């Protein structure tokens, strides 16, 4: 028997604002295709305002609407941001949220993207460049709600000190691009 257990956040966890992300994801996953389309259009107007899970869900809508290249871009943009948010979170267990998002949304995107290695390379580079130049105007602590600290309570801050963020972002992007290079080397090339 599956049962949903709702845990009310306490302490700093209770101050995390996920309202916009929750509403956007609900719209993007709505059964009504018109709602999904309208919310996707709104998200694309100000993508810097939404947490990475919204960009993952946006990718699914775009894929469903026959826009696989756009879907891949937003999936990879969301993925690089989610990885950075996981890095700046002090609860290492929260990083499991990235894997859950990858599992939920990644299969169809990756099947499309890996059919054309050069397009994949350009898309990922574009997503990383977008992340570098676009503000993170959302509550990056969203990911802390997915760690054990949110359930057990935690002492101390939820994020590493802000002065470390720039270096963490640069390292995350560099490792993301290195992961791309590794993946591209693993793709068999036609002879």
Secondary structure, DSSP 8 states (H G I E B T S, - for coil): ----------GGGGG---HHHHHHHHHHT-S-HHHHHHHHHHHHHSGGGS-HHHHHHHHHHHHHTT-HHHHHHHHHHHHHHHHHHHHHBS-GGGGHHHHHHHHHHHHHHHHHHTT-HHHHHHHHHHHHHHHHHS---S-GGGGGGGSHHHHH---S-SB--GGGHHHHHHHHHHHHHHHHHHHHHHS----
